[in-house]
């Protein structure tokens, strides 16, 4: 049986020709085992949390070196491409988001210039969107903690790309909800989270509901920051995710 360990290793060499900023972005890719490149497949774009930072191209396919059940369950179905980059977090420019490493920041008012890591992640996303075997109607985003922040940022910057998003213990931009109204979202957060405030999920839920978006939210009583553990065990999560397509 295929596992996350079978994911292909590669590195994107990113350079911003205007600013001169550059970085190497390691990433892993999963392709279905019997993939036919004349057909089209859904794709999951996954952003890891701060505990998975580095350059070993290894940590980002698990969570704190323990199983990432979201990726494991998608691989078990063997019918979806997964792309999982790893940011080094050597300094703020090399993290997914510009919040000065203050994870209690919560909801933000506006998009600032993207970090170098976010720029590289978007370049990687575009590289895969150009592949003829990617189903552009079924591209999904997910992320936890720092990656939950990053997930909200990348879907806000590229709302035309994603059919569905699964943010766990992150926070986004409620003021941009209108442009996200066509993305199906399932928000997860632990109500006892002392790292990223639960308001980060609740603010986005309220804003998305206000604009009529397809949004679900699950909050876990007594659960702290590690809400990805119950979230990724939700029985209908993968069925819900894979049923979503871009709204025409």
Order of alpha helices (4+ residues) and beta strands (2+ residues): beta-beta-beta-alpha-beta-alpha-beta-alpha-beta-beta-alpha-beta-alpha-alpha
